[in-house]
Amino acid sequence: MHKILVEIYNPASNNTYDVFIPLKSPVYEVVYLLTHTISDLSQGDYKATEQTVLCDRITGNVFDINRTIEEIGLKNGSKLMIL
């Protein structure tokens, strides 16, 4: 399974996480896993919700949850934000 290393910033907890994510996974699966993991790691500063979105940290563009990580063009070192 091919994975890439990305940086995820969470403004609610003001933390950044380096995470490996699989290229073939749809964005909605990655968001689900990230929200629950970050919620646990932030010790309650961040709460997972159904409205959570994954976006590009530089441009602010929200990613289509029905596309795969590969389809949206993410690469090693991409900087993302989860809101």
C-alpha positions, 0 to 999 in steps of 0.5 A: 500500500502506497502512503504519503507523509503529510502535515495536519494542522488543527487550529482548535488544539493549535497542534500539528501532526505528521501522519501517513495516509494511503493514496488510494483511500477516499478523503471521507475515510481519512477525515474519519480516522483523523478526526477521531485520532486528533480528538484523542490526542488533543485531550478534549481540545478538539471534538470530532463532528460530522461537519469536519472538513479537510482542506489545503492549509495554504489555499484553504480549498476544501477537498471533495470527500468522494475523491481519493487522496491520489485524485486530489493530488496530495504528495509527501509534505503536503500541508493540510488543515482539519476543521 
